[in-house]
Structure formats: structure tokens, C-alpha cells
């Protein structure tokens, strides 16, 4: 069955029933992971709960593969169980050996040809999805984003929109009438990383000296979690990733806010002074100020983010202070050094950072 | 064929001092002793690798656990993977091959006994080098460490920039040295099988185990070279400032992936083909029937061997290859399923209509068949590249390849241990303890590796030392860790059973299983020269012919 036929099939009533059957099978095979996922909020990055185009076509393909593999399993497993039960040696021992059978060419032919046919079907279904995802064309409303992997955080740039942010990516939901998919160009500043938000798309690696790309066309707003999926060093585990799928208006509003230049109030001038006179600015940028480092996340709109330290902690006063004071207590092995500020300076810098919109 | 033995030493000679015994084992060139050395060496590393796995599983039992530091955890998974592949699986399979091949083809030793000893000691030295990194990993920089780059050591994590000290160098040199050992062993396997078969044993009459080890040996000769080349390049990068994989100087991270996986994937078959070999010997004996479709089994194995050299980039579906390259590796990978399926059906065909005896080795073989079936099917899922874009590098993959290596290879190995233990030691193992080992290990295995698939489906990547609560992963990780303890107890029972039986077990006699291949025609344990007279065979089951002169196999072959 070609994949096109499969999609047609999937849309028929029988197809829907068998798709449901496949879901059920997958639930049975993997002991109810999907059921468990229901109990949790949408924070479970379940690959069987896609919310975007490439993740959905992968989901359909995976159900198809699951049906076929489940059928093979049932057939072979039944044969095994039957053989074990039926041909069990029973007392009393008559001392005779069973008939000595050396083989059968017809049987061999049968269990060669049938698997070959199954492989062909699976291959064509798979190749079609590969091409549909990798050869996708960019419609006029496409949002272009550049993602750069760092040890251990994500840098996001919107070149056409002039916005820079980190760790929390905002993209618009796509309306079939006015499609606004997001195409992300992937590269790395240091080691290999992998961009994976299961409900939106499969993963693609970020590799130094190489440009990769990934795209997603979400059809539901919401926050989707993911994380780095290629071991990249000590804190690979806390290189978390969030994608906020906003309504078109919400997305425009977010972009407009991100474009504003920081304009800190006078009350945090002390903190700003310390920030700009210490090593902070070697790595961090705050647009409109002398801080233009690029080794660490851009802090211009730090308070617009829900988390710090690439998702390792929520963005609260205490966490921010702790992070500046002792990054190792949140993320041991992170590349941000402890700043060794005294309590007064620490409080001042934290206040300054909290004034960044 | 003969079970008579020739006394080389005077009977009742006084027992020698321990130092003499040790000396005789260290300097031995006897294939049986070297085989046992390989096996003992592998079992010690199995315990070490198992402890490393247990440390990781304790760390992951609950989210945000603080059992070990991230640095330690990263070292544990690197050492666990490297140890289990290179210093457990490879040596234990070489050990069985070494022990069994000359006995099964009616030879007195391997073709190159001194090369054989040299290969073992190189492999052993490689493992020691790797573990020396715990002491010497940071060299002058300070306290000990171990490599933390992962067992496939992707560039540029191995570059000087990201891996200071010498832990990566110990990893590189350890694998380089043991790689030379593997090549020596493979040369010996191939030469022995091609040149030393007893009269009458042409290629069509070799036991399947011998055939499969021939394929395995030939594959080792091919696959170790790219690994060795990559390790040499990496050492040049690290010591002499070459830039093969140093991305900061324009090197290529993807080049390392190609080099590693063109070794790494055929390596999986290097490990699994000897496991197939055990199944192909044990299942017929405990089904009381000859192997079903012998020529097809040989052809399927050779087929797997060839195809396995064209599938390596399915480990790289996520690196952004173009759609045509991805499609190519999808079809080659799926095609491997065909000969593998043929093998499973032939084993079922062997059992079909037989009189199955559920001794411990057979139980492990049935466990193998069940688990290898599932491992193959999850392999089909992963071979569909888009599905792999979701599942790749997640816990689903970890579960899949542990299904192959533990559920498949290790189960087959346990079967082999119990099956040939009477031959190696001269004593029977305790059947009750053997069965307890089987059922406990089966339970632990399924608790751990069945439930490990689920967090992968729910988006949990591998190699993370901790995870966020509330992602639906907690309960599954808990169950997975619980399973580990059942497996550990089962392994203890296994070791205890073998140790106890070695000294107290009932005498086995030459042929406790009423089996059909040549190793059962000589005494248990076999004398140093194996056979007093070189046997002559007329069929694949020479002992069947001997026991059933009225209906010998050679009439039908």
C-alpha cells in the first residue's frame, strides 16, 4: 500500500477504526503509556500526541508501522507458544527420537517472500513521509528562525524580525487559510546538540560546521516542552527547551515587545553599573547598553521568560539570585561562573535584571 | 571417533604449588584454557559494567535525585557502554569460539596458538588501560577520572577543548589495543575453520556454530579497521594537533560518526551472530531434531553479514542527511529483517514436531527467541526514518538495543554457559538453581527493559543524569530500576551455581545431553590434545551417525 493510499485508507471509516485499533495496540504493547499521559497535563512530551504537521505525519506513519509489527508479533509469538506447548516432551520416555526433518524448500520460500513484500510496503510508506517532510516548500508566510546550540542553552534569532532570545521559542499557530509554518536553521557553537520537541516535530541535530534545518506547523496553541537529545557535555540533562505556540495576535504582540530596547529605571542604576563593570558583559548582551557578549543568553527581555538556566529553574527572585551567586547549585558544570558578589551587589544586580522587560 | 585418552603425565602426580598453576595459565597457548580465560575476564567485566549500570539506575529512580554528580553519571554511562561491548561481549564470544571451534571441527588446537595467546593478552591489556583512566585520567591535572564522552564518543566532545586531561586518551588507546587483539582472534578463527577441519568435514558438514563463527571472524577483520583508523586519527588530533575531528579548527564531526558507525553497526552483528550460533546448536539438541534448513541458515547468516555493512547511517537519521540518503538507509536496514526473520522461522521449524526438553539451556533459548522477536520489531520501527526522528536517542532506543544485547545475546550466552559447562568443567550444574536463575532474570529483564520503552515514547532522551518531574516519566523509571535488582540477584545465583557445581557438581560424563557434535565425543573436560585420534565425519551430526547406525544422517545430506 503506498502512503497516499494509506492516507486515503486512514480517512475511511474502516481506516479510523483500524487507526483506533492501532492506538489500542500501541497502548497494549507499551503498557498504557498514552493513558498515563492523559492523567498529566500537556507537559508530557508524548510523541503520540502530535500538535503540528510533521509530528502528525510521523504519528500516522508510526501507527501504520505499529499495526504491521503487531501483526507479525502476534503470528510469530503464537507459533512459538504453540510449539512450546504442543511439542513439550512428555513422560513416559519411549526412547524413540522424533521424526528427523531436515528442512523444506517450500516453507523457506514462503517465509522469504512474505517478509520481502512486507519490507517493500513499509519502505514505500516510509519513503513518502521522508520526502513529504524533507522536501516541504516554504509558503510566503513562513517565519524564519535561527537556532544555535550552546553548552548548555539555546540561542534563538529571528533575522527578518530583528529579535534575539534564548531557551524559550515563540512561534505562531498556523491557520490552514494563512499558513505560517516556522522553519528553523540549526547550527552549533560548540558540541553536537539535538533539537527535539516531540509534539511538534522529530529531532534534528545541531552540529558544528554544518547547517541543518527543521520545520513545524503547529495547529494548536500552547506550551510544548522538549530538550537537547544529543549528549553535549556535563549538563546535557538540563538543556531544556520550550516552544510557546501563540495565537497570531499573541505572536505579533510578543514580537513587538521583544523589539523594544531596554530602558531601565533609575532605581536600578547601581545594579546596572555593577553588571556593566564586571565580567557579566563578556558573555551577556542587553540591547541598548554596552553589554554585547554572545557566549551566554541575551538578557534584554529576561523577565519575559518563565525560566532561567535553560529551563532548569523557574524565573523567580530567589532562583535568579541563587543562579548569579552560585550557578553550580542549580546546574553543576554549567559554564556560567559564580560572580562572587557581596550580598548588597548581588541584590542590586538581581534588581537590575528584574527590571529588564 | 574416540573417547579414549592418552596419559601425558603420570597418574596420581603430586599436586603442584599454586605458583606453578598460575604460571601454566598465564603462559598457556591451549585454545581451551585461553577460551576459559576470555570467559572469566569477560565475567569480571560484566560485574563491573553491571555495577556501573546499577549506579545509573539508582540515580534515575526518582527525578532530581542526588545520588551521584552529573560528572560521575556521564562517566558511568561511558564506561558501562564501552565495557559491555568491548570487554564483555567481544571477549566472551571469542572465548566460546576459542573453546568450541577446534573441538567441533575435530582439531587439536587453533591454527596459531601463540597468536591466540597474544590476542587474549592484548584484549586484556586494553581493558586494563581503559580502567587505568580512573587513576590516571587527569594525569598531572589532579584527581582521577574516567572518560565522559559516551561510548560512541562523538566529536567534538573528544577534542582537547572539551576533554581535558587524559581520560579520552585512555579510552582511545584501550580500544585501539583491544582492537588489535580482536583482529588476531579473528585471523585465528578464519584460519582454523578454513584449514583445520577433520577429514570428511567439508564446508557443508560443519556444525552451524562453526559456520557462524567463520562469518563473525570475517566480519571482525573488516569492521575493526575503520575503528582503528578513527582512533589513530583522534590520537593525532589530540597529541599532534591534526584536525580530522576538531571542529573548532575546521574538522568534521560527521566524519567521526561515519567512521564509528561503519564499525559500530556491523559490530552488532559480530556480537549477535555467535549468539545465533549458540541457539542453532542448543535448540536442535533439546528438540531432538536436526536444525531445520541448514543451507538456508548459512545463506541467511552470510546475507546478514553482507547487508550489515550497508546500514550504518541508520544511526545517523537525525544528522540532517538528504531525503535520498535517508531512504537508502531505510531500505537496507529493513532488508536485514528478512534473513533475520528466516532464522527465527527456521528455529521454530526445528522445534516443530520435536520432543522439547526444557533444561535450563533450552529455557534461555526460548527466552532468546521471544525477546529477539520483539527486538527485531522495535528495530523495524526505528528503521522507518521519520519514526526514528522521534525515537532516536531516546530511551526507546536504549530499550531496543538492550533487548538485542541482554534479551538476545546475553540470554543466548547464559544458554551456552549451562550447555557447555559440563564439557568445560566435567561437572553438571544444579538444574534447580539454573531454572531459578532463568525465571528471576526473565522477570528482572522484562521489568527493566519493557518499561524502558515508555519514557522514550514520552520524550525522555538518553544520557541525562536527571529529569524534570511531571513529564510522565517518573513511574516508569522507578519500575525500570526495580527490575535491575532482580537481574543482579539472578546473576549472583548464576555465579554461585557455577562455582558450587565446579567443585561439588555430579560428574557429567562425555555426553550428558545425548548430543551430536564432536565436542561430546571426547572426555569432559577434554584432554589438552582434544582427540586421541582425529575423528572422521560423514555428516553434520557425526555422533548421531554413531548412535543410529541403522539410520545415519549422511544418507539424507
Contacts between the chains, C-beta under 8 A, distances in Angstrom:
chain1	res1	chain2	res2	distance
A	30	B	453	5.6
A	30	B	454	5.3
A	30	B	457	6.0
A	31	B	450	7.1
A	31	B	451	6.8
A	31	B	454	6.6
A	33	B	454	4.3
A	33	B	457	5.4
A	33	B	458	6.1
A	33	B	472	7.6
A	33	B	476	7.8
A	36	B	454	8.0
A	36	B	472	5.7
A	36	B	475	7.3
A	37	B	458	6.5
A	37	B	472	5.5
A	39	B	472	7.9
A	40	B	470	6.6
A	40	B	471	7.5
A	40	B	472	4.9
A	41	B	470	7.7
A	43	B	470	5.5
A	43	B	471	6.0
A	44	B	458	5.6
A	44	B	459	7.3
A	44	B	471	5.6
A	44	B	472	4.0
A	45	B	458	6.5
A	45	B	459	3.1
A	45	B	471	6.6
A	46	B	457	6.8
A	46	B	458	5.2
A	46	B	459	6.7
A	46	B	472	7.2
A	47	B	390	4.4
A	47	B	391	7.5
A	47	B	457	5.6
A	47	B	458	7.7
A	47	B	459	6.7
A	48	B	457	6.7
A	54	B	386	8.0
A	55	B	390	7.7
A	57	B	386	7.1
A	58	B	386	4.5
A	58	B	387	6.4
A	58	B	389	6.5
A	58	B	390	5.8
A	61	B	384	6.2
A	61	B	386	5.5
A	61	B	387	6.2
A	62	B	381	7.1
A	62	B	384	7.5
A	62	B	386	7.8
A	62	B	387	4.8
A	62	B	390	7.2
A	65	B	380	6.7
A	65	B	381	5.4
A	65	B	384	5.2
A	65	B	387	6.0
A	66	B	381	7.2
A	68	B	380	7.8
A	69	B	377	4.2
A	69	B	378	7.9
A	69	B	380	5.5
A	69	B	381	6.3
A	72	B	377	6.3
A	73	B	373	6.7
A	73	B	374	7.1
A	73	B	377	5.7
A	76	B	344	6.6
A	76	B	345	7.9
A	76	B	348	7.6
A	76	B	373	5.5
A	77	B	370	7.2
A	77	B	373	6.8
A	79	B	348	5.5
A	80	B	348	6.4
A	80	B	366	7.4
A	80	B	369	5.9
A	80	B	370	6.4
A	80	B	373	7.6
A	83	B	348	5.9
A	83	B	351	4.6
A	83	B	352	5.7
A	83	B	356	7.6
A	84	B	351	7.5
A	84	B	356	6.8
A	84	B	366	6.2
A	87	B	287	7.3
A	87	B	351	6.1
A	87	B	352	6.8
A	87	B	353	6.4
A	87	B	354	5.3
A	87	B	355	6.8
A	87	B	356	5.0
A	88	B	356	5.3
A	88	B	358	7.2
A	89	B	288	7.8
A	89	B	355	4.1
A	89	B	356	5.5
A	89	B	357	5.1
A	97	B	288	5.2
A	97	B	289	8.0
A	97	B	355	7.6
A	97	B	548	7.7
A	98	B	287	7.8
A	98	B	288	5.4
A	98	B	289	6.0
A	98	B	353	6.0
A	98	B	354	5.2
A	98	B	355	5.0
A	99	B	289	7.9
A	99	B	353	6.4
A	100	B	289	6.1
A	100	B	290	5.8
A	100	B	551	7.8
A	100	B	553	7.7
A	100	B	556	7.9
A	101	B	289	6.3
A	101	B	290	7.6
A	101	B	292	6.8
A	101	B	349	7.8
A	101	B	353	6.4
A	102	B	290	5.7
A	102	B	292	7.4
A	102	B	293	7.8
A	102	B	294	7.1
A	102	B	556	5.9
A	102	B	557	7.6
A	103	B	292	5.3
A	103	B	293	3.8
A	103	B	294	6.7
A	103	B	295	7.7
A	103	B	296	6.9
A	103	B	346	7.9
A	103	B	349	7.4
A	104	B	292	7.8
A	104	B	293	7.3
A	104	B	349	7.5
A	107	B	293	7.6
A	107	B	345	7.5
A	107	B	349	6.6
A	108	B	293	5.5
A	108	B	296	4.9
A	108	B	342	7.1
A	108	B	346	7.8
A	111	B	341	6.6
A	111	B	342	6.0
A	111	B	345	4.3
A	112	B	338	6.6
A	112	B	342	6.0
A	115	B	337	6.4
A	115	B	338	4.6
A	115	B	341	4.7
A	115	B	342	7.6
A	116	B	338	5.8
A	119	B	331	7.7
A	119	B	334	4.6
A	119	B	335	6.1
A	119	B	337	6.3
A	119	B	338	6.2
A	122	B	334	5.9
A	122	B	380	6.9
A	122	B	384	6.6
A	123	B	327	7.8
A	123	B	330	6.1
A	123	B	331	4.9
A	123	B	334	5.8
A	125	B	384	7.8
A	126	B	327	7.6
A	126	B	330	5.2
A	126	B	383	8.0
A	126	B	384	4.4
A	126	B	385	6.3
A	126	B	386	6.7
A	126	B	387	7.9
A	127	B	327	4.6
A	127	B	330	6.7
A	127	B	331	7.9
A	129	B	384	7.9
A	129	B	386	4.7
A	130	B	323	5.0
A	130	B	326	5.2
A	130	B	327	5.7
A	130	B	330	7.2
A	130	B	385	5.4
A	130	B	386	6.1
A	131	B	323	5.1
A	131	B	327	7.7
A	133	B	386	6.3
A	134	B	322	7.0
A	134	B	323	4.0
A	134	B	326	7.2
A	135	B	323	6.1
A	186	B	320	7.7
A	190	B	156	7.4
A	190	B	162	7.2
A	191	B	154	7.8
A	191	B	156	5.7
A	191	B	157	5.2
A	191	B	162	6.1
A	192	B	154	5.4
A	192	B	155	8.0
A	192	B	156	7.7
A	192	B	157	7.4
A	192	B	253	6.0
A	194	B	318	6.1
A	194	B	393	6.3
A	194	B	461	7.8
A	196	B	393	7.9
A	196	B	459	7.4
A	196	B	461	6.9
A	198	B	390	6.1
A	198	B	458	8.0
A	198	B	459	4.2
A	201	B	389	7.6
A	202	B	318	7.4
A	202	B	386	6.2
A	202	B	388	7.7
A	202	B	389	2.4
A	202	B	390	4.9
A	203	B	318	5.2
A	203	B	389	5.7
A	203	B	390	7.3
A	203	B	392	6.6
A	203	B	393	6.8
A	204	B	318	5.8
A	204	B	319	7.9
A	204	B	320	5.8
A	204	B	389	7.2
A	205	B	318	5.1
A	205	B	319	4.9
A	205	B	320	6.5
A	207	B	253	5.1
A	207	B	254	6.5
A	207	B	319	6.3
A	207	B	320	7.5
A	208	B	156	6.2
A	208	B	247	3.8
A	208	B	248	7.6
A	208	B	253	5.9
A	209	B	247	5.1
A	209	B	250	6.9
A	209	B	251	7.6
A	209	B	252	6.6
A	209	B	253	7.0
A	210	B	253	7.3
A	210	B	254	6.6
A	210	B	319	7.9
A	210	B	320	7.1
A	212	B	319	7.4
A	212	B	320	3.6
A	213	B	320	7.3
A	225	B	459	7.7
A	225	B	468	8.0
A	225	B	471	7.1
A	226	B	459	6.7
A	227	B	459	8.0
A	227	B	461	6.2
A	227	B	464	7.7
A	228	B	461	7.1
A	229	B	318	7.8
A	229	B	392	7.8
A	229	B	393	4.7
A	229	B	394	6.9
A	229	B	461	4.2
A	230	B	154	7.5
A	230	B	318	7.7
A	230	B	393	6.1
A	231	B	74	7.8
A	231	B	150	5.0
A	231	B	154	7.2
A	231	B	157	7.5
A	231	B	462	7.6
A	231	B	463	4.3
A	232	B	157	7.4
A	233	B	157	6.5
A	233	B	162	6.6
A	234	B	70	5.2
A	234	B	71	5.9
A	234	B	74	6.4
A	234	B	148	7.6
A	235	B	70	6.3
A	236	B	74	7.8
A	236	B	463	6.1
A	236	B	464	6.2
A	237	B	70	6.6
A	237	B	463	7.9
A	237	B	464	3.5
A	237	B	465	4.9
A	237	B	466	5.3
A	237	B	467	6.9
A	238	B	466	7.6
A	240	B	468	7.1
A	311	B	468	8.0
A	332	B	69	6.2
A	332	B	70	5.8
A	332	B	71	7.7
A	333	B	70	5.5
A	333	B	71	6.4
